[in-house]
Amino acid sequence: MKAVFDTKPGSAYDDDLLRHYQFPKRYLSIVKQTVGDWVVLRRPRADGGNLAYFAVARVVALDPDPVDPTLTFARLISARLSSAIKSTKRRSQRDCELAACDPRQQGLVRE
């Protein structure tokens, strides 16, 4: 089954997109159908974010959350981030300002 998993920075869920995606049990019957298939990971527009499809991963198993019985983990393997994310340097805009550098030279602004 094809699926899109929404995730965002600062989410209340315990998402580690190279290993697992946490979701409420109310979606369990739907997510069960994704086991063995690839899913697309998306950052939603909620909370002012920009809609972005940024990775794909294979769902290999589902495990109940041992701490919270209302949640489940979808175990992921072979997560592949988009090339735009992989090529972005890990420096922040603030780091660049402190170093008085040009953000274009540091790879912080894509032209």
SULHUMO-V634762 format. One record per pair of residues at least 24 apart in sequence whose ideal C-beta (glycine too) atoms are under 8 Angstrom apart, sorted by the first residue. I is the first residue (numbers start at 0). J is the second residue. If there is no record, write none. Layout:
i->I j->J
i->I j->J
This chain:
i->0 j->29
i->0 j->32
i->0 j->33
i->0 j->36
i->1 j->36
i->1 j->38
i->2 j->29
i->2 j->30
i->2 j->32
i->2 j->33
i->2 j->36
i->2 j->38
i->2 j->39
i->2 j->58
i->3 j->38
i->3 j->39
i->3 j->40
i->3 j->41
i->3 j->52
i->4 j->38
i->4 j->39
i->4 j->40
i->4 j->41
i->4 j->73
i->5 j->41
i->5 j->42
i->5 j->43
i->6 j->40
i->6 j->41
i->6 j->42
i->7 j->42
i->7 j->43
i->7 j->45
i->7 j->46
i->7 j->48
i->8 j->42
i->9 j->46
i->12 j->70
i->13 j->64
i->13 j->72
i->16 j->40
i->16 j->54
i->16 j->56
i->16 j->75
i->16 j->78
i->17 j->75
i->17 j->78
i->18 j->74
i->18 j->75
i->19 j->72
i->19 j->73
i->19 j->74
i->19 j->75
i->20 j->56
i->20 j->72
i->20 j->73
i->20 j->75
i->21 j->64
i->21 j->70
i->21 j->71
i->21 j->72
i->21 j->73
i->22 j->70
i->22 j->71
i->22 j->73
i->23 j->69
i->23 j->70
i->23 j->71
i->24 j->68
i->24 j->69
i->24 j->70
i->24 j->71
i->27 j->61
i->27 j->71
i->30 j->58
i->30 j->61
i->30 j->71
i->30 j->73
i->31 j->61
i->33 j->58
i->33 j->73
i->34 j->58
i->34 j->59
i->34 j->60
i->34 j->61
i->35 j->59
i->38 j->73
i->38 j->75
i->40 j->78
i->52 j->81
i->53 j->80
i->53 j->81
i->53 j->83
i->53 j->84
i->54 j->78
i->54 j->79
i->54 j->80
i->54 j->81
i->54 j->84
i->55 j->79
i->83 j->109
